[in-house]
């Protein structure tokens, strides 16, 4: 089986598992919006939740993937499974110590953490109660860091061993525990949002526990063993620190947006949170899935000095991401109001909340292609064990995001929409800089092939968007109610859009569609 086929098969497994997770995530959002809407409690919760969410990105989809997997894979490739297990044990010991220390510090200094995230609350007396609630929620949720760190290590080990299912399913546990906590807390607690925070922590624990059977089956269940002189641990440490900045620049940009949004009206933080949640659906199912699948393959190819195969894997990963993300972007932009209306407009979530969330979704969607693409380009650097270059571009993107955010707030009426647009523009800058520097590093990156693919994808995606625009003009989206009819209308519009896109790309002889079709045919024959 070729490495390209292995990559796509792995991406399919991760994507399918992530689809389940995202569906559960939307159920969680629907329950949360029903219970708390865009109220003070919701704003306080999502400010506090930024910490575990950011740490999940930095650990599970950041440093543990980008720093641990290349070194762990190289140890598996060049040495032995036993050597890799000893490396994992040494990393586990240091990780537990570090995360326990950070958790304790986070609980103690929670008031300052909240002031940093929601700087605007300190300067407005009417937000004092929201600030106090945010501190309490942050303290409750900080232990999530310890559990998600353990889960991230398990995820990195299993992905390196080409076992993708249980790591991809682990986020489902977070959603299940949070939904359960909302339902029970609303019924039994005077301050229900506190129970929801406890549910997040339990969700982190179960994200680790669901991966334990897979580790045991591989004979790789980690046990903490302090080995301060282990060369692999030292290398991972040197790689991990810069990755904490560079691998999750999109989340850090959103983090910056939260700070700016704290100066805006109540509900702005929640609008941004829900807007990004809809972006995470295609980003998680396809963008992160493909990036997760290509990293072990590119790491192994880099370790064997197979640069021709390395470029082929990189090109395929980036083209597949664009093949999916541009039509997804067109669909989210044109169907933003129907999607938010159907999914969230009930209970405490009203028409104004729908409009605010749809505005955030619009401007985040503009940068969807770059948010997904930057993960592939960054993975190429991590596979080569170069984490310094992504740090440089990440810093440039962060500075640009802050400047864009300040400019949009001061000189445009976009409000929280301007903050979403700033994050999108920053991600575009990031992928542009990374691509230029990657070409300088490895020479040819198959740019002509990628460009030819984009010249087919972009026009077809724009044409496909007219179907979504037509659906969104129906007056049924002007209010709540009629969920069955709305679901049928939205589903039909999405199905027609997908059919149009696939048919058009088939007529244009898309190489990516041909590759995916060939995989499906081979699987059907087996």
Secondary structure, 3 states (H helix, E strand, C coil): CCHHHHHHHHHHHHHHHHHHHHHHHHHHHHHHHHHHCCCHHHHHHHHHHHHHHHHHHHHHHHHHHHHHHHHHHHHHHHCCHHHHHHHHHHHHHHHHHHHHHHHHHHHHCHHHHHHHHCHHHHHCHHHHHHHHHHHHHHHHHCCHHHHHHHHHHHHHHHHHCCCCHHHHHHHHHHHHHHHHHHHHHHHHCCCHHHHHHHHHHHHHHHHHHHHHHHHHHCCCCCCCCCCCCCHHHHHHHHHHHHHHHHCCHHHHHHHHHHHHHCCCCCCHHHHHHHHHHHHHHHHHHHHHHHHHHHHHHHHHHHHCCCHHHHHHHHHHHHHHHHHHHHHHHHHHHHCHHHHHHHHHCCCCCCHHHHHHHHHHHHHHHCCHHHHHHHHHHHHHHHHCCCCHHHHHHHHHHHHHHHHHHHHHHHHCCCCHHHHHHHHHHHHHHHHHHHHHHHHHHHCCCCHHHHHHHHHHHHHHHHHHHHHHHHHHCCHHHHCCCCHHHHHHHHHHHHHHHHHHHHHHHHHCCCHHHHHHHHHHHHHHHC
